[in-house]
Amino acid sequence: MNSIDIRPAVSKRDLERFVKFPWIIYKDDPMWVPPLLMDRRKLIDKEKNPFYKHSEAEFFLAYCNNEIVGRIAAIINHNHNKEHKENIGFFGFFECINDQEVATSLFQTAKDWLKARGVTAVRGPANPSVNDEYGLLIDGFNRSPVILMPYNPPYYAKLIEGAGLTKIKDLYAYHVSRDRSFNERLTNISERARQREGLTFRTINMKEFDKEVAAIKSLYNRAWQYNWGAVPMTDEEFDYLAADLKQIIVPELVVLAEYKGEPVGFSLSIPDLNIALKYNKGGYLLPAIVRMLIHKKKINWARVLVLGVVPERLKTGAASVLFYETARRCIENGYPDGEASWVLEDNVMMIRAAEFLNADRYKTYRLYQTNL
């Protein structure tokens, strides 16, 4: 390959090229779901995305013969480093042609940028954080990604490993189905556990959305505080995400678990809009709305985006009961299949909860790391 030139994407024009480069990589990939361009722009918008109020990033494009052949972001999540007492950086938004030289040049540029700012290791992919699209798909390429989950070509793992990064953690995605997960025995077990633990369940009240979001925010940060890599969202980040999700959530799929009237866990499931967005080849909003209307009846999957209970209830079986209740409500509302993702490979309690429902582990995502 001719000389590779790595340049920061700084101008509005460069950032637009950065956003649109995946259309080059995936133009012939039948599994890829084109994201909404407006959503991709928001992710890297340092003025509007509240993530960048506590963190920093630089976006890079790789050129060869004046054609873009790859991209990468170097990210320092200061809240992560404070939370976990680490001194690491992240890489994200990695896309590349199948060429090791290009990939190695991109990673070296990201490493150099991070090292110059004093961090001692790089981890990823994070796009741009654990609270966004996270991890690299390493198996399950025969299925399209569900909403808000990453997708990439199989060769990316080889490129990343060829650039000197190695596995640090795997994340699992589970397929939950009505046919596998529901029978009289499981229903009886779940009901007995619910009664034993004194759990009640309710759905979100959209008329008091702001109040409900405040309660869920506290619950979220408590339930995930000890998870590997988890970083509490700031109030602004949580409200920013909630405003986006408000447009697509089905209230019946937001389930709060309560003990004596106090919330102890919650789950958030959303319809897999990717089933319709797959037809929106250009990524623009107005055609996406049209596609949603045309293909709405095809959306028969949901994604369990978040599911957790507070630490003091972890060993009670509450997570399994909440998982069962979540799946039951998804089915009752027209989603007989779904994906629960993602689950850390060593999160024993959540893996047991998935196994309780006979869920099938059908995809794996990987996080990589190397010292600088």
C-alpha positions as CSV (number, residue, x, y, z in Angstrom):
1,M,0.0,0.0,0.0
2,N,1.1,3.6,-0.7
3,S,1.9,6.0,2.1
4,I,-0.8,6.2,4.8
5,D,-1.6,9.6,6.1
6,I,-3.4,9.9,9.5
7,R,-5.1,13.3,10.1
8,P,-7.3,14.6,12.9
9,A,-10.9,15.1,11.9
10,V,-11.4,18.7,13.1
11,S,-13.4,20.6,10.5
12,K,-17.1,20.1,10.1
13,R,-16.4,18.5,6.7
14,D,-13.9,16.1,8.2
15,L,-16.2,15.1,11.0
16,E,-19.0,14.4,8.4
17,R,-16.6,12.2,6.5
18,F,-15.8,10.4,9.8
19,V,-19.5,9.8,10.4
20,K,-20.2,8.5,6.9
21,F,-17.1,6.3,6.4
22,P,-19.0,3.1,7.6
23,W,-21.1,3.3,4.5
24,I,-18.0,2.5,2.5
25,I,-17.0,-0.5,4.7
26,Y,-20.5,-2.1,4.9
27,K,-22.0,-1.2,1.5
28,D,-22.1,-4.9,0.5
29,D,-22.8,-6.4,4.0
30,P,-26.3,-7.7,4.2
31,M,-26.2,-7.9,8.0
32,W,-25.3,-4.3,8.6
33,V,-28.0,-1.9,9.8
34,P,-27.3,1.7,8.7
35,P,-27.5,3.9,11.8
36,L,-29.2,7.3,11.8
37,L,-26.7,9.9,10.7
38,M,-28.2,12.4,13.2
39,D,-27.5,9.9,16.1
40,R,-23.9,9.3,14.9
41,R,-23.3,13.1,14.7
42,K,-24.6,13.5,18.3
43,L,-22.2,10.9,19.6
44,I,-19.1,12.8,18.5
45,D,-20.5,16.3,19.1
46,K,-18.3,17.8,21.8
47,E,-20.6,20.8,22.3
48,K,-23.9,18.9,22.7
49,N,-23.0,15.5,24.1
50,P,-22.5,15.9,27.9
51,F,-20.0,13.0,27.9
52,Y,-17.4,15.5,26.6
53,K,-17.9,17.8,29.6
54,H,-15.9,15.5,31.8
55,S,-13.9,13.7,29.1
56,E,-11.9,14.4,26.0
57,A,-11.4,12.8,22.6
58,E,-9.7,13.2,19.2
59,F,-11.0,11.7,16.0
60,F,-8.7,10.6,13.3
61,L,-9.1,9.6,9.6
62,A,-6.6,7.5,7.6
63,Y,-6.0,8.5,4.0
64,C,-4.3,6.6,1.2
65,N,-4.1,8.3,-2.2
66,N,-6.5,10.9,-0.8
67,E,-9.1,8.3,-0.1
68,I,-10.3,7.5,3.4
69,V,-9.4,4.0,4.4
70,G,-10.0,4.0,8.1
71,R,-11.0,5.9,11.2
72,I,-10.4,5.8,15.0
73,A,-11.0,7.9,18.1
74,A,-8.7,8.3,21.1
75,I,-10.7,8.9,24.3
76,I,-9.8,9.8,27.9
77,N,-12.8,9.2,30.1
78,H,-11.8,11.1,33.2
79,N,-14.9,9.9,35.2
80,H,-13.9,6.3,34.5
81,N,-10.4,6.9,35.8
82,K,-11.8,8.6,38.9
83,E,-14.3,5.8,39.5
84,H,-11.9,2.9,39.0
85,K,-8.7,4.6,40.2
86,E,-7.1,3.8,36.8
87,N,-5.1,5.8,34.3
88,I,-6.2,4.5,31.0
89,G,-7.5,5.7,27.7
90,F,-9.9,4.2,25.3
91,F,-10.2,3.7,21.5
92,G,-13.5,3.8,19.8
93,F,-15.4,4.3,16.5
94,F,-12.8,2.0,14.8
95,E,-13.6,1.2,11.2
96,C,-11.0,0.1,8.6
97,I,-10.4,-1.6,5.3
98,N,-9.0,-5.1,5.6
99,D,-5.4,-4.0,5.7
100,Q,-3.1,-4.5,8.7
101,E,-0.8,-1.6,7.9
102,V,-3.7,0.9,7.9
103,A,-5.1,-0.6,11.2
104,T,-1.7,-0.5,12.9
105,S,-1.1,3.1,11.8
106,L,-4.5,4.1,13.2
107,F,-3.8,2.4,16.5
108,Q,-0.4,3.9,16.8
109,T,-1.7,7.4,16.2
110,A,-4.4,6.8,19.0
111,K,-1.7,5.4,21.3
112,D,0.6,8.3,20.7
113,W,-2.2,10.8,21.4
114,L,-3.1,9.1,24.6
115,K,0.5,8.5,25.8
116,A,1.2,12.2,25.3
117,R,-1.5,12.9,27.8
118,G,-0.1,10.6,30.4
119,V,-2.3,7.6,30.3
120,T,-0.6,4.2,30.7
121,A,-3.0,1.8,28.8
122,V,-5.6,1.8,26.1
123,R,-8.9,-0.2,26.1
124,G,-11.8,-0.6,23.8
125,P,-13.7,-0.3,21.6
126,A,-15.9,2.2,23.5
127,N,-18.1,4.5,21.3
128,P,-17.4,6.6,23.3
129,S,-18.1,5.0,26.7
130,V,-19.5,2.0,28.5
131,N,-22.9,3.7,28.4
132,D,-22.9,3.7,24.6
133,E,-22.1,1.0,22.1
134,Y,-19.3,-1.1,23.6
135,G,-17.2,-4.0,22.5
136,L,-16.3,-5.8,19.3
137,L,-18.4,-8.5,17.8
138,I,-16.3,-11.7,17.6
139,D,-19.1,-14.3,16.9
140,G,-22.7,-14.3,15.8
141,F,-22.1,-12.7,12.4
142,N,-25.0,-14.5,10.9
143,R,-27.5,-12.2,12.6
144,S,-28.0,-8.4,12.2
145,P,-27.3,-6.3,15.3
146,V,-30.2,-5.3,17.5
147,I,-30.8,-1.7,18.4
148,L,-27.9,0.1,20.0
149,M,-25.5,-2.8,19.7
150,P,-22.3,-2.7,17.7
151,Y,-21.6,-4.6,14.5
152,N,-18.4,-5.1,12.6
153,P,-16.8,-7.3,10.0
154,P,-15.2,-10.6,11.3
155,Y,-11.7,-9.4,10.2
156,Y,-11.6,-6.5,12.8
157,A,-10.5,-8.9,15.6
158,K,-7.4,-9.9,13.5
159,L,-6.6,-6.2,12.8
160,I,-6.9,-5.2,16.5
161,E,-4.8,-8.1,17.7
162,G,-2.3,-7.4,14.9
163,A,-1.9,-3.9,16.3
164,G,-0.9,-5.4,19.7
165,L,-4.1,-5.5,21.7
166,T,-5.3,-8.6,23.6
167,K,-8.6,-9.6,25.2
168,I,-9.4,-8.2,28.6
169,K,-13.1,-9.1,28.9
170,D,-15.9,-10.7,26.9
171,L,-19.5,-9.6,26.9
172,Y,-22.4,-11.9,26.1
173,A,-25.7,-11.4,24.3
174,Y,-28.6,-13.8,25.0
175,H,-31.5,-14.7,22.8
176,V,-34.7,-15.0,24.9
177,S,-37.7,-16.6,23.2
178,R,-41.2,-17.5,24.1
179,D,-40.8,-21.0,23.0
180,R,-37.7,-21.7,25.1
181,S,-38.3,-19.6,28.1
182,F,-41.9,-20.2,29.2
183,N,-43.4,-23.2,30.7
184,E,-45.5,-24.0,33.7
185,R,-42.5,-25.1,35.8
186,L,-40.6,-21.8,35.3
187,T,-43.7,-19.8,35.9
188,N,-44.3,-21.6,39.2
189,I,-40.7,-21.2,40.3
190,S,-40.7,-17.5,39.5
191,E,-44.0,-16.9,41.3
192,R,-42.7,-18.7,44.4
193,A,-39.5,-16.6,44.4
194,R,-41.5,-13.4,43.9
195,Q,-43.7,-14.2,46.9
196,R,-40.8,-15.3,49.0
197,E,-38.9,-12.1,48.4
198,G,-42.0,-9.9,48.7
199,L,-41.4,-8.3,45.3
200,T,-44.0,-6.3,43.4
201,F,-43.6,-5.0,39.8
202,R,-44.9,-1.9,38.1
203,T,-44.3,-0.1,34.8
204,I,-43.2,3.5,34.3
205,N,-45.8,6.3,34.6
206,M,-45.2,8.5,31.6
207,K,-47.3,11.3,33.1
208,E,-44.6,11.7,35.7
209,F,-41.7,10.9,33.4
210,D,-39.2,13.3,35.1
211,K,-40.0,12.0,38.5
212,E,-39.6,8.4,37.3
213,V,-36.3,9.2,35.6
214,A,-35.0,10.6,38.8
215,A,-35.8,7.4,40.7
216,I,-34.4,5.2,38.0
217,K,-31.2,7.3,37.8
218,S,-30.5,6.7,41.5
219,L,-31.3,3.0,41.1
220,Y,-29.1,2.6,38.0
221,N,-26.1,4.1,39.6
222,R,-26.6,1.9,42.8
223,A,-27.2,-1.3,40.9
224,W,-24.2,-1.0,38.6
225,Q,-21.7,0.6,40.9
226,Y,-19.7,-2.6,41.5
227,N,-19.8,-3.9,37.9
228,W,-16.4,-4.1,36.1
229,G,-15.9,-1.0,34.0
230,A,-19.2,0.7,35.0
231,V,-19.2,4.4,35.3
232,P,-22.1,6.3,37.0
233,M,-23.8,8.7,34.6
234,T,-23.8,12.4,35.4
235,D,-27.3,13.9,35.8
236,E,-26.9,15.6,32.5
237,E,-25.8,12.4,30.7
238,F,-28.8,10.5,32.2
239,D,-31.3,13.2,31.2
240,Y,-29.8,13.4,27.7
241,L,-30.2,9.6,27.3
242,A,-33.7,9.6,28.8
243,A,-34.8,12.4,26.4
244,D,-33.7,10.2,23.4
245,L,-35.2,7.0,24.7
246,K,-38.5,8.7,25.6
247,Q,-39.2,8.9,21.8
248,I,-39.0,5.1,21.4
249,I,-39.8,3.4,24.7
250,V,-42.9,1.3,25.2
251,P,-44.0,2.1,28.8
252,E,-45.1,-1.5,29.4
253,L,-41.5,-2.6,28.8
254,V,-40.0,-0.4,31.5
255,V,-40.3,-2.5,34.7
256,L,-39.6,-1.5,38.2
257,A,-39.2,-4.1,41.0
258,E,-40.1,-2.9,44.4
259,Y,-39.7,-4.3,47.9
260,K,-42.2,-2.8,50.5
261,G,-42.8,0.1,48.1
262,E,-39.1,0.9,47.6
263,P,-37.5,0.3,44.2
264,V,-34.8,-2.4,44.3
265,G,-34.3,-3.1,40.6
266,F,-35.5,-2.2,37.1
267,S,-35.3,-3.3,33.5
268,L,-35.6,-1.3,30.3
269,S,-36.5,-3.0,27.1
270,I,-37.0,-1.3,23.8
271,P,-38.4,-2.6,20.5
272,D,-35.7,-3.6,18.0
273,L,-36.2,-0.8,15.6
274,N,-33.2,-2.1,13.6
275,I,-35.6,-4.5,12.0
276,A,-37.1,-1.5,10.1
277,L,-34.0,0.7,10.0
278,K,-32.2,-2.0,8.0
279,Y,-34.2,-0.8,5.0
280,N,-33.1,2.8,5.6
281,K,-29.9,2.6,3.5
282,G,-28.9,6.3,3.6
283,G,-29.3,6.8,7.3
284,Y,-31.4,9.9,7.0
285,L,-34.3,10.7,9.4
286,L,-37.3,11.3,7.1
287,P,-36.8,8.1,5.1
288,A,-36.3,6.3,8.4
289,I,-39.7,7.5,9.6
290,V,-41.3,6.2,6.4
291,R,-39.5,2.8,6.8
292,M,-40.7,2.6,10.3
293,L,-44.3,3.1,9.2
294,I,-44.0,0.6,6.4
295,H,-42.2,-2.2,8.4
296,K,-43.7,-1.6,11.8
297,K,-45.5,-4.9,11.9
298,K,-42.2,-6.8,11.3
299,I,-40.8,-5.5,14.6
300,N,-41.3,-8.6,16.7
301,W,-38.0,-8.5,18.8
302,A,-37.2,-6.4,21.8
303,R,-33.8,-5.7,23.4
304,V,-33.5,-5.9,27.2
305,L,-31.1,-2.9,27.3
306,V,-30.7,-2.7,31.1
307,L,-31.6,-5.1,33.9
308,G,-30.3,-5.0,37.4
309,V,-31.0,-5.0,41.1
310,V,-29.3,-3.2,44.0
311,P,-26.4,-5.0,45.5
312,E,-28.2,-6.0,48.7
313,R,-30.8,-8.0,46.7
314,L,-28.4,-9.7,44.3
315,K,-28.2,-13.0,46.2
316,T,-32.0,-13.3,46.7
317,G,-32.9,-14.4,43.2
318,A,-34.5,-11.1,42.5
319,A,-32.6,-10.7,39.3
320,S,-34.0,-14.0,37.9
321,V,-37.5,-13.0,38.9
322,L,-37.1,-9.5,37.3
323,F,-35.7,-11.2,34.1
324,Y,-38.7,-13.5,34.0
325,E,-41.2,-10.6,34.6
326,T,-39.4,-8.5,31.9
327,A,-39.6,-11.4,29.3
328,R,-43.2,-12.0,30.1
329,R,-44.2,-8.4,29.6
330,C,-42.2,-8.3,26.3
331,I,-44.2,-11.3,25.0
332,E,-47.5,-10.0,26.2
333,N,-46.8,-6.8,24.2
334,G,-46.0,-8.4,20.9
335,Y,-42.4,-9.3,21.2
336,P,-42.0,-13.1,21.4
337,D,-38.3,-12.9,20.8
338,G,-35.6,-10.6,22.2
339,E,-32.0,-10.1,23.1
340,A,-30.7,-9.4,26.5
341,S,-27.4,-7.6,26.1
342,W,-24.9,-7.2,27.2
343,V,-23.8,-9.4,30.2
344,L,-20.2,-9.5,31.5
345,E,-18.6,-13.0,31.1
346,D,-18.0,-13.2,34.9
347,N,-21.3,-11.7,36.0
348,V,-22.5,-14.9,37.7
349,M,-25.8,-13.6,38.9
350,M,-27.0,-12.3,35.5
351,I,-25.7,-15.4,33.7
352,R,-27.7,-17.5,36.1
353,A,-30.8,-15.3,35.5
354,A,-30.4,-15.8,31.7
355,E,-29.9,-19.6,32.2
356,F,-33.0,-19.6,34.4
357,L,-35.0,-18.6,31.3
358,N,-33.2,-21.1,29.1
359,A,-31.8,-18.2,27.1
360,D,-29.4,-19.0,24.3
361,R,-26.0,-17.2,24.4
362,Y,-25.8,-16.4,20.7
363,K,-23.3,-13.5,20.4
364,T,-20.0,-12.5,22.0
365,Y,-18.4,-9.1,22.1
366,R,-14.8,-8.5,23.2
367,L,-12.9,-5.7,24.8
368,Y,-9.2,-5.4,24.1
369,Q,-6.4,-3.7,26.0
370,T,-2.7,-3.0,25.8
371,N,-0.2,-1.1,27.9
372,L,1.4,2.1,26.5
